Amino acid sequence: MFHSPMPAAPPSAPEPPKGVFSRHMEVLAAIAAAEVPPRFAGLAAATGHSKATLHRILATLQAERLVSEDPRGGWRLGLRLVELANHAWAGSDLRSAAEAEMAALRDATGETVRLAVLQGTEMLYLAQADSRTPVSFRLRVGARGPAYCSGTGKAVLAFLPPARLDAVLDAVTLQAHTSRTLTDLPALRQDLAAARARGYALDDGEQAMEVRSLGTPILDRHGHPLGAISLTVPAFRLAREALLALAPQLVAAAARISARLPPYLLAEP
C-alpha cells in the first residue's frame, strides 16, 4: 500500500533580534552571576557577543557607572547599581512604614492621603490612601508632578539643606499651572521659609484650581526630608481654614512614620 510522505514541519520563525537594552542586561547579568570578576574572554563566551559588540557594551556600561574594572583584572558591577538599589529599598521601606499611618489619617479626616519622594525637580508618588467620599482624587502610583507647586513638594523643599535647595531651584523653570502658582523665585523661597517654620506646606490651588493640598515632611534624625505625606482635598468641599485645622494630625502622622523607619534610613547624613 502506498503511503504519502508526512508533510514537512513548517520552518520555525526566526527569533527576533535582541534589542540594545537586552544585550546590556545580558552582560550585567553575566557579571553578577560570576563568582569572581569575569574577564573579557569569559564575558564573550557567556553572552555570545562578538568582541566589537562586547567592547561597545562595556564602554557604555562603564560610562554610566554600571560596571567598573576590577584592579586585579576583570569586571564587576558598578556603584551606580548600588545607588539605584538603595533608592528602591528606601522607597519600599518608606512606603511600608507609611501605609498604616496613611490609612489611619484617611479614616480620621475623611480625605485622601498621599506619599511622595523628591526625584530631581519632581515628586514621585509612592502610595495613596483614597478618600471614601464620592468626590476624591485618585492618583496613579508612580506618577510624577512638579515639586514647587504641590503640598508634598513644597514640604520637602522647605526642609532641604540650603545647597541642595539651591540646586533644585536652579534646575527648574517656574511655570504657572494656575493663576495662584508661585512663579517668582523670591516669593517661592519666602513661602518655603514659612512652611519650614510652621512644619507644613500648603498648595492652595497652585497646581490645579480645584485642589488644595497640605503637606508635611517625613524627616530623618538629622532633620532632612526623606519624603512627605499630604492631605489632598477638593477645594469646593474643604475651605482653606478647615484644611489648615487638620495640620496637627498630618504633622503627628509624619512623626509616627519617621519613628517606624528602619535605622539605615534614619541614619542618612
N, C-alpha and C positions, 0 to 999 in steps of 0.2 A: 504494500500500500504506500502510496506517495504521500509524504508529509511536507507541507510547505515550511520553509525555514522560519524560525522565530524572528519576528521583526527586531531589528537592532534597537537597542535602547537609545532614546534621544540624547544627543550630546548635552552634558551638564552645562549650565550657563556659567560663564567665567565669573570668578569672584570680582566684585568691584574693586578698583584700585583703592589702596589705603590713602586716607587724607593726611595732610601735613600734621594735624594735631595727633592723629593715631600713631604716626611714626615717632613723634616726640614722646608720646606716652609710653610706647614700647621701650624706648631707651631708658626713660626714668624707671620703669618697672624692672628692667634688667639690672640696673644699678642697685635698686632697692633690694632685689632678691639675692644678690651676690653676698656670700659670707665675708669676702674681702673685696676692697675696691677693684672692680674689674678693669683690665687693660683694654686698649683699643681692639686688639685682635679678638679678645673674648667677647666684647660687645658686638662686634661684627658677626661672629658666629652665632651668638644668642638671638640676634634680631634679624639676621639675614640681609642687612643693609649693605650696599656697596661702600667701599672706602670713601668715595666722594660724598655720598649721601650722609654717612655717619659723621664725617668731618663737619658738614654743614649743620647737622642737628646738634652736635656737641657745642659748636661755636654759638649757636643761638641760645641753647640752654645755659651756657656759661655766662653769656652776656646778660641774661635775665636773672642770674644768681640762683638758678635752679639746680645746677651741678657745679662742682669745683674739682680741680685736680688735686689728688692726694700727694703730699710731699714725697711719699715713698713710691709713687707710681700708681697709675690707675685713676678711676673716677669715683666720686662719692656724691651723695645728694647735697644740695646747697642750702645755705642758711635761709634763703627766702622761703623754702618749703616749710621750715620750722616756724617762720613768722606767720605764714598762711595758716598752718595748723593751729598755732596759738590763737589766732583770731577766731577760727572756727570753734575751738574748745571754749574760749571766753564767751562767745555768743551763745553757745549751748548752755554753759553754766549760768550765765546771766538770765537766760530765759527760764531755766529750771527754777532758779531762786525766786523769780518774779511771779510765776504763774499763779500760785495760791494767793499771794497778796493782791494781784490784779483782779482776780475773781472776787475776792472779799471786798475790794474797793468798789468794783462794779455793783455788787449787791447792796453795799451801804449807800451809794449815791444814786444808783439807777442809770449811770452814764457809762459811755464807752471808755475803756482804759487801754492805752497803747504803750508799747515798749519799743524804744529805738536806740540805735547807737550811731555815732558820727563816723562817716567814711568819706574822707576828702572834705568837700564842702556840703555834703548832703547827709540826710538822716536815712538810715536803713532800718525799716520796721521789722522787728523780730517776732512780735506777738501782739495779739489784740483780744481783749475780753469784751465781747459785744454787749451793748445795752439791749435789754429785753423790751424796750419801748417800741411802738410802731415805727417811729422815725429815728434811725440811727445811721452811723457812718461805718460801713464795712470796708476794710482796707485789706488788700491782698498782702499777706506776709511775704516779705522780700521786696515790697515796693520802696521807692525812694522819693524823697522830697527835699526841697531847699531847707537848709538849717536856719537861715537868717530870718525867716518869717513863719516859723512853726513853734508851737509850745515846747515840744521836746527839744528842738534845735536850739532855741534861744536859751533854754535851761542848761544845755551842755556848754554852749559858747560862753555863757556868763561865768562858768566855773573853770574854764581852761586857764592854764598858766599864760601869762601875758604874751610870751614869744609865740606860743602855738596859736593863740587867738589872732595875733597879727598875721601869721602865715595863712590862716584860713580866710580872713577878711581880705587879704591881698589877692587871694586866688579866686575870689567870687565877684561876679558882676551883680550889683543890687538892682534887680528888675522889679517893676511894680506889677504884682499879681492882682491887686485891687487898689482902690484909692487910699487905703489905710496902710499899705506896705511901706515900711521904713526904707527908703532908698538913699537917704542922706547918711553918710557914714558916721559923722559926729552924733547924730540923733540916735542911730542904732547903738553906738557904743554907750551912750548915756542910758538907753533903755536896758542894755545888758548889765551895766553897773547897778542899776536899780533892782534888777532881777537877782543879782548876786546878794545884794544887801538884805532882801526880804526872803530869799530862799526859793523862789519860784518865778517863772516867766509866764507872760500872757500873750497869746496870739488872739487879738480881738478883731477877727475878720481880715487879717493881713494876707493870708494865703487864699481864702475864699470867703466872700462876704457873709455867707450863710452859716459859717462855722466859727465857734470860739473854742480855744484850746488852752488849758492851763497845764504847764509842765514843770517838773522838778527833777533835779539830777539824782542819780544813784552814785554815791561817792566812794572812793577807796579810802584807806586810812590816812592818806596824805591830803584828802580833800579834793582830789582830781576826779572828774566825772568819767565813769565807765559807760554811762548811757543815761537815759531819762525815761520816766513814765509821764503820761499825760491823761487828763480828763478832756474828752472831746465831745462837744455838745452842739445841737442845732441852736443858732442864735435866737430864733423865734421862741424857743421853749425855755431857755435859761438866760436871764439877763446877766450882764457883766458882774453886777454886785453879788448876785446869787452864786455865780461860778466862783468868784473870789472867796466867798464864805466857805467853800469846800477845800481851800488851800491847806488848812491844818491837817485834814485827813490825808491829802495827797502827800504832803511832806512826811508825815508819820509812816505811811506805807513805804515810801522810798527808803527811809531809815531802816525799816524792818527787812527790806530786800537786801540792803547792804550787809546787815547782820547775818543773813543767810548765805552769803557768798563764800566760796572756798578760799582758804588763806592765800593761795597763789595770786588770786585776783586782787585781794585787798592789799597785798604787799607790793604792788607795782609801784615803781618810783615815779 
